[in-house]
Amino acid sequence: MTLRMLLISLSLVGWLILSAIAGTPVPPASGNVPTYLGDGQRSGRMPPSLRKDSGEVSETWRYPTGSRSVSTPIVVGDRLVLGTGTSLVALDIASGESLWSVPLPSTVSTAPAYKDAALLVPLDNGTLQARDFETGKLRWATPLASSRLSAPLALGDLAIVASTNGTVYAVEVGDGRLAWSVPLGSGVTTAPSTDGAVVWVATNRGDVVAIDPGTGAVIWQVATGSAVDTAVSVGDDALYVAGADGRVSALDPANGALIWESVIGSSTKASVAVGEDRVFASAGRGISALDAQTGVVQWQIPMPATVAATPVVAGEVLHATTVQGSLSAIDVESGRILWRFDAFRGSMRPVTADEDRLVVIDISGDVISLAPDLQSHS
């Protein structure tokens, strides 16, 4: 066994022990959201920032990026990091003040990831970069493809990304060296997912593929019967896949066998968010809550416009944005709308949260921080 594989194995063992103790999925620790959709499971679980009784929100700061090409942000400690046009920007999450901004050789339209004080930045020209978290200074750059990369998955000492050219790549976080690559025969537009031991990706033609992260070997591959443009969401006992035809499928992580499927609409554009005992999916102008074990619909609610971004779960509240400019807070148990915020121009990105606020990305490129409105309690 090579040293790299030994380190991966030790890291995975530690992760599995923690998962067995705490259960999965779990919210990001200490208010951090270090990767796309909160964690490597792409569960959409965020820190429980706002309680059901927090009341309505108001804008606390706004940062105009000046670009319509803005990635989903990540949150680590007291800063928020995102790609905007051909720049990578770090903001103070409490004030919105710019801490640093560095130029990039290409646009970046998917979320970076944080690992070992480094930012893993997937460029649209097919290059993966590592940059210092404190300064944005370049550590290394590895050209991988001639097409756009997905949001990275940090697993052990590897950064794993997929490309629209249909190949999945694993790169050493320390030095950017290519560890392995595997062609899948169809483009991948969404981020890889993991339970800590296996990596899953969904292809545009509708295949879900399980990959050994130590070697890049394909463990199994199954066809879902529908194109998939969203990340695989990993739950306790199942993988959840939203097909472009409006079907949500639950698959056995061991072999990809179908556990259940449920049709919730005519099309889906977002991944499934994973709660404690139910999962949440959007289709067109509606959001559905499904029993995680059976797929039976628990509730369905209409939205004022199309939901194009994955809803996120923050404690007892589900947050969902629409393309025409509304953010809704929804009680996860009942589907009741707790409040709705309409003072922005719409969003194609998932909500990001820390312990005190929500952050949304306006389609005009503005980064907007929202916190409970104290006047709503007076």
VMD Tcl script that draws the C-alpha trace (Angstrom):
set ca {
  {0.00 0.00 0.00}
  {1.35 3.45 -0.89}
  {1.66 6.17 1.74}
  {-1.06 8.19 0.01}
  {-3.53 5.31 0.07}
  {-2.69 4.62 3.73}
  {-3.43 8.25 4.64}
  {-6.70 8.11 2.72}
  {-7.68 4.92 4.54}
  {-6.89 6.42 7.96}
  {-8.86 9.54 7.12}
  {-11.84 7.49 5.97}
  {-11.75 5.30 9.09}
  {-11.84 8.41 11.26}
  {-14.74 9.82 9.28}
  {-16.70 6.59 9.53}
  {-16.18 6.41 13.30}
  {-17.50 9.96 13.69}
  {-20.44 9.18 11.40}
  {-21.35 6.10 13.39}
  {-21.39 8.16 16.58}
  {-23.25 11.18 15.28}
  {-25.33 9.77 12.45}
  {-25.38 11.20 8.94}
  {-25.91 13.69 7.49}
  {-24.86 16.29 10.07}
  {-24.79 20.07 9.80}
  {-21.37 21.62 9.13}
  {-19.44 22.17 12.38}
  {-19.00 25.59 13.99}
  {-21.09 27.41 11.41}
  {-18.79 26.42 8.56}
  {-20.02 25.63 5.05}
  {-16.69 24.55 3.51}
  {-18.03 23.08 0.27}
  {-20.92 23.13 -2.18}
  {-24.27 22.30 -0.51}
  {-22.72 22.21 2.93}
  {-20.86 18.91 3.00}
  {-19.40 16.15 0.86}
  {-22.72 14.36 0.96}
  {-24.25 17.33 -0.94}
  {-27.07 17.08 1.59}
  {-28.01 20.76 1.60}
  {-27.61 20.80 5.38}
  {-26.58 24.20 6.74}
  {-25.89 25.43 10.28}
  {-29.22 26.01 12.08}
  {-28.95 29.77 11.71}
  {-32.57 30.87 12.10}
  {-35.18 29.25 14.34}
  {-38.79 28.85 13.31}
  {-39.69 31.74 15.60}
  {-36.92 34.07 14.35}
  {-39.38 36.15 12.39}
  {-38.82 37.89 9.08}
  {-35.40 38.88 7.80}
  {-33.95 42.13 6.51}
  {-30.86 43.00 4.52}
  {-27.76 43.66 6.65}
  {-25.23 44.21 3.87}
  {-24.89 43.95 0.12}
  {-21.72 43.43 -1.92}
  {-22.07 44.22 -5.66}
  {-19.65 41.98 -7.56}
  {-20.24 43.67 -10.90}
  {-20.52 40.29 -12.62}
  {-23.39 37.99 -13.49}
  {-21.00 35.02 -13.32}
  {-20.92 34.39 -9.57}
  {-20.34 31.04 -7.88}
  {-22.10 29.62 -4.85}
  {-20.09 30.85 -1.85}
  {-18.54 28.86 0.97}
  {-18.18 29.95 4.60}
  {-15.17 29.17 6.78}
  {-14.75 30.92 10.11}
  {-15.47 34.62 9.75}
  {-15.19 34.81 5.99}
  {-17.20 34.02 2.91}
  {-15.37 33.10 -0.32}
  {-16.76 33.00 -3.85}
  {-15.81 33.33 -7.47}
  {-17.04 36.38 -9.34}
  {-16.24 36.77 -13.01}
  {-12.48 36.26 -13.27}
  {-11.76 36.97 -9.61}
  {-11.80 35.10 -6.34}
  {-13.08 37.22 -3.46}
  {-13.05 36.82 0.33}
  {-15.56 38.87 2.37}
  {-15.97 39.41 6.09}
  {-19.25 37.62 6.66}
  {-20.38 39.97 9.43}
  {-19.88 43.21 7.49}
  {-19.53 42.29 3.81}
  {-16.19 44.10 3.69}
  {-13.73 42.79 1.09}
  {-10.74 41.12 2.76}
  {-8.93 40.29 -0.46}
  {-9.58 39.81 -4.16}
  {-7.27 38.04 -6.60}
  {-7.48 37.82 -10.40}
  {-7.99 34.46 -12.10}
  {-7.03 33.36 -15.62}
  {-10.59 32.18 -16.28}
  {-14.12 32.58 -14.97}
  {-15.20 30.39 -12.06}
  {-18.90 29.55 -12.00}
  {-18.93 26.71 -9.46}
  {-18.20 26.80 -5.74}
  {-14.69 26.50 -4.39}
  {-13.93 24.17 -1.46}
  {-11.82 24.52 1.68}
  {-9.22 21.96 2.77}
  {-6.17 22.30 5.05}
  {-6.05 26.13 4.94}
  {-6.30 26.03 1.15}
  {-9.05 27.03 -1.25}
  {-9.62 24.60 -4.11}
  {-10.80 26.67 -7.06}
  {-12.32 25.00 -10.18}
  {-11.85 27.22 -13.22}
  {-14.11 27.14 -16.25}
  {-11.06 26.59 -18.49}
  {-10.53 23.16 -16.90}
  {-7.75 24.09 -14.47}
  {-7.92 23.32 -10.75}
  {-6.09 25.77 -8.49}
  {-5.16 25.75 -4.80}
  {-4.90 29.15 -3.13}
  {-3.97 30.24 0.36}
  {-7.06 30.81 2.47}
  {-5.65 33.83 4.30}
  {-4.30 35.74 1.29}
  {-5.63 34.16 -1.92}
  {-2.05 33.58 -3.08}
  {-1.63 30.76 -5.63}
  {-0.12 27.52 -4.31}
  {-0.43 25.39 -7.44}
  {-2.46 25.08 -10.65}
  {-3.15 21.82 -12.48}
  {-4.68 21.83 -15.99}
  {-7.07 18.88 -16.18}
  {-9.46 19.41 -19.07}
  {-10.40 21.87 -21.77}
  {-13.90 22.28 -20.34}
  {-15.59 23.45 -17.15}
  {-14.93 21.69 -13.84}
  {-17.41 20.88 -11.10}
  {-17.22 22.05 -7.51}
  {-14.40 20.07 -5.85}
  {-14.85 17.28 -3.32}
  {-12.11 17.26 -0.66}
  {-11.64 13.70 0.58}
  {-8.60 12.56 2.51}
  {-5.62 14.18 0.80}
  {-7.40 14.34 -2.56}
  {-9.43 16.95 -4.39}
  {-11.90 15.20 -6.71}
  {-13.59 17.08 -9.55}
  {-15.69 16.14 -12.55}
  {-15.67 17.78 -15.96}
  {-18.19 18.43 -18.68}
  {-15.85 16.34 -20.87}
  {-17.06 13.25 -18.96}
  {-13.95 12.55 -16.88}
  {-13.54 12.51 -13.10}
  {-10.12 13.59 -11.78}
  {-8.41 13.16 -8.40}
  {-5.58 15.56 -7.54}
  {-3.25 15.63 -4.53}
  {-4.25 18.58 -2.32}
  {-0.68 19.12 -1.20}
  {1.02 19.62 -4.57}
  {-1.60 19.39 -7.31}
  {-0.25 16.14 -8.74}
  {-2.80 14.06 -10.66}
  {-3.53 10.87 -8.70}
  {-6.00 9.25 -11.10}
  {-8.64 9.98 -13.71}
  {-11.57 7.94 -14.99}
  {-13.62 8.65 -18.17}
  {-17.36 8.03 -17.83}
  {-18.48 8.46 -21.43}
  {-20.89 11.32 -20.70}
  {-20.47 14.83 -19.37}
  {-20.80 15.63 -15.68}
  {-22.02 19.09 -14.72}
  {-22.42 18.65 -10.96}
  {-20.15 17.99 -7.99}
  {-19.07 14.53 -6.83}
  {-20.57 13.28 -3.56}
  {-19.30 10.94 -0.86}
  {-20.11 9.09 2.34}
  {-16.42 9.10 3.18}
  {-15.70 5.70 1.65}
  {-17.18 5.86 -1.87}
  {-17.54 8.70 -4.38}
  {-20.67 9.07 -6.53}
  {-21.26 11.16 -9.62}
  {-24.25 11.51 -11.94}
  {-23.80 11.98 -15.69}
  {-25.82 14.06 -18.11}
  {-27.20 10.96 -19.80}
  {-28.56 9.72 -16.46}
  {-26.01 7.23 -15.12}
  {-25.06 7.18 -11.45}
  {-21.50 5.93 -10.99}
  {-19.80 4.71 -7.80}
  {-16.01 5.20 -7.71}
  {-13.31 3.95 -5.35}
  {-11.57 7.15 -4.19}
  {-8.29 5.35 -3.53}
  {-7.83 4.02 -7.06}
  {-10.44 5.62 -9.33}
  {-11.89 2.20 -10.16}
  {-15.60 2.12 -11.03}
  {-17.45 0.02 -8.42}
  {-20.84 0.06 -10.11}
  {-22.76 2.09 -12.69}
  {-26.53 2.20 -13.16}
  {-28.86 4.06 -15.53}
  {-31.68 6.07 -13.97}
  {-33.67 6.45 -17.18}
  {-33.52 10.25 -17.16}
  {-30.89 12.90 -17.71}
  {-29.39 14.11 -14.42}
  {-28.08 17.66 -14.07}
  {-27.85 17.65 -10.27}
  {-25.49 16.23 -7.66}
  {-26.24 12.91 -5.98}
  {-27.42 13.54 -2.39}
  {-26.22 11.05 0.22}
  {-28.46 10.06 3.12}
  {-28.15 7.52 5.92}
  {-29.42 4.57 3.90}
  {-29.89 5.79 0.35}
  {-28.63 7.96 -2.46}
  {-31.16 10.49 -3.75}
  {-31.17 11.54 -7.39}
  {-33.36 14.19 -9.04}
  {-33.96 13.41 -12.70}
  {-34.65 16.04 -15.32}
  {-38.02 14.35 -15.95}
  {-39.38 15.22 -12.49}
  {-38.59 11.89 -10.82}
  {-36.81 11.58 -7.50}
  {-35.13 8.20 -7.05}
  {-33.64 6.55 -3.98}
  {-30.82 4.10 -4.74}
  {-29.01 1.52 -2.62}
  {-25.48 2.89 -2.01}
  {-24.02 -0.62 -2.14}
  {-25.08 -1.49 -5.69}
  {-27.29 1.25 -7.14}
  {-30.48 -0.84 -6.92}
  {-33.69 1.19 -6.95}
  {-35.32 1.50 -3.52}
  {-38.17 3.81 -4.52}
  {-39.04 6.56 -6.96}
  {-41.57 9.36 -6.84}
  {-42.74 11.74 -9.58}
  {-43.09 15.26 -8.16}
  {-43.46 17.30 -11.36}
  {-42.51 17.62 -15.00}
  {-38.88 18.65 -14.50}
  {-36.31 19.16 -11.76}
  {-33.37 21.55 -11.84}
  {-31.95 21.11 -8.33}
  {-30.49 18.42 -6.08}
  {-32.42 16.78 -3.26}
  {-31.95 18.25 0.23}
  {-31.68 15.65 3.00}
  {-33.38 16.15 6.38}
  {-33.56 13.85 9.37}
  {-36.41 11.63 8.20}
  {-37.50 13.20 4.94}
  {-35.99 14.66 1.80}
  {-36.96 17.81 -0.09}
  {-37.06 18.31 -3.83}
  {-38.26 21.02 -6.18}
  {-39.95 20.72 -9.54}
  {-41.02 23.77 -11.49}
  {-42.97 26.06 -9.15}
  {-43.34 23.58 -6.32}
  {-41.45 21.95 -3.45}
  {-42.20 18.48 -2.10}
  {-41.25 16.74 1.13}
  {-40.87 12.96 0.76}
  {-40.45 10.26 3.37}
  {-36.77 9.31 3.17}
  {-37.48 5.58 3.57}
  {-40.52 5.17 1.30}
  {-40.74 8.19 -1.01}
  {-44.31 8.88 0.08}
  {-45.16 12.58 -0.25}
  {-45.50 14.26 3.15}
  {-46.44 17.67 1.83}
  {-46.29 19.75 -1.34}
  {-46.44 23.53 -1.57}
  {-46.59 25.97 -4.51}
  {-43.91 28.61 -4.94}
  {-44.34 32.04 -6.57}
  {-41.92 31.17 -9.40}
  {-39.58 28.42 -10.60}
  {-37.15 27.01 -8.04}
  {-33.83 26.52 -9.86}
  {-31.50 26.13 -6.86}
  {-31.39 23.33 -4.31}
  {-33.40 24.14 -1.16}
  {-31.28 23.98 1.99}
  {-32.11 22.65 5.44}
  {-31.07 24.81 8.41}
  {-32.36 23.19 11.58}
  {-36.16 23.19 11.52}
  {-36.36 25.49 8.51}
  {-36.09 24.85 4.77}
  {-34.91 27.83 2.70}
  {-35.71 28.08 -1.00}
  {-35.20 30.80 -3.60}
  {-36.92 31.40 -6.93}
  {-35.68 32.79 -10.23}
  {-37.97 35.82 -9.90}
  {-36.76 37.06 -6.54}
  {-38.23 35.47 -3.46}
  {-36.68 33.63 -0.53}
  {-39.07 31.48 1.47}
  {-38.59 30.02 4.93}
  {-40.60 26.80 5.25}
  {-41.37 24.66 8.31}
  {-39.78 21.29 7.47}
  {-42.47 19.34 9.34}
  {-45.64 20.96 8.01}
  {-44.63 22.81 4.84}
  {-46.04 26.03 6.30}
  {-44.51 29.24 4.95}
  {-42.95 31.01 7.93}
  {-41.95 34.15 6.03}
  {-41.06 35.29 2.55}
  {-38.47 37.90 1.51}
  {-38.96 39.49 -1.91}
  {-36.46 42.37 -2.07}
  {-34.01 40.94 -4.60}
  {-34.02 40.00 -8.29}
  {-34.03 36.24 -8.15}
  {-31.39 33.58 -7.64}
  {-29.98 30.55 -9.42}
  {-27.71 29.62 -6.49}
  {-28.49 27.78 -3.23}
  {-28.79 29.80 -0.04}
  {-25.66 29.74 2.14}
  {-25.93 30.12 5.91}
  {-23.78 30.56 8.97}
  {-25.00 30.66 12.58}
  {-26.32 34.23 12.35}
  {-27.45 34.93 8.80}
  {-28.45 33.75 5.35}
  {-26.57 34.74 2.21}
  {-28.19 34.81 -1.23}
  {-26.71 35.56 -4.65}
  {-28.85 37.86 -6.78}
  {-28.96 37.11 -10.52}
  {-27.44 40.56 -11.06}
  {-24.36 39.38 -9.15}
  {-24.97 41.03 -5.78}
  {-24.10 39.10 -2.61}
  {-26.80 39.81 -0.01}
  {-26.70 39.08 3.72}
  {-30.01 38.63 5.54}
  {-30.57 38.42 9.29}
  {-33.63 38.42 11.57}
  {-35.49 41.73 11.51}
  {-35.54 42.96 15.10}
  {-38.57 45.15 14.31}
  {-40.60 42.01 13.57}
  {-40.29 41.08 17.29}
  {-41.19 44.53 18.64}
}
mol new
graphics top color blue
foreach p $ca { graphics top sphere $p radius 0.5 }
foreach p [lrange $ca 0 end-1] q [lrange $ca 1 end] { graphics top cylinder $p $q radius 0.2 }
display resetview
